[in-house]
Amino acid sequence: MDMDLHADGAREEREPRSGGANLLVFLALLPLDALVGGYAWLVVGIGGWAAAHNGAEAAVPATELLVSGGVLAAVGPALCWGRYWGAAVAQFVLTAVLMAWLLSFYG
């Protein structure tokens, strides 16, 4: 039997989580965000530093930024599946802002 159906055959709607629960989940994910975002920031910084000391033009570390942005963005669908839609939106916004900020160093 489908667990989302009532005895009369009407489908039970899944309610979103409360704002407090979304905030707690988002705050719990901040260490992961800091770890992955810190790695991306470190790659951008070291790449720029090395290029400056070699006298070369700094190249965008596209692979590292795509992977780290992808890891952070992949958390969003998992949050949506758990009905933490507010936390998922905040996660996507944080990822977009972080990646745009890191890419801004390359003009």
Summary of the structure (lengths in Angstrom):
residues: 107
radius of gyration: 19.6
end to end distance: 57.2
largest distance: 73.7
contacts: 260
relative contact order: 0.16
helix: 73%
strand: 2%
